[in-house]
Amino acid sequence: MSRARQMTVTRAAMGPFFVKWLQLSQRAHPFEPGATVARNAVGDVDSAVLAAYNAPFPDESYLAAARQFPTDFVAASSMTA
């Protein structure tokens, strides 16, 4: 199975939330972690909590790891033993 096919199968197996998170992490400009939490929370999230999610990322240059994180799940789950 090709690597691209493995990634497609893996994304589908992880569910629609994961696929949305993966796409958002790569496409959103600006990428705001607090907004991601707010959109996916079951209830309302206090603005102070959302600000805390955004705090470690004062500008885009600090978001490289946050953008990379969801892609690591795809890479790890598509590896064969």
Secondary structure as UniProt FT lines:
FT   HELIX           3..14
FT   HELIX           16..27
FT   HELIX           33..40
FT   HELIX           47..54
FT   TURN            55..56
FT   HELIX           60..63
FT   HELIX           64..77
//
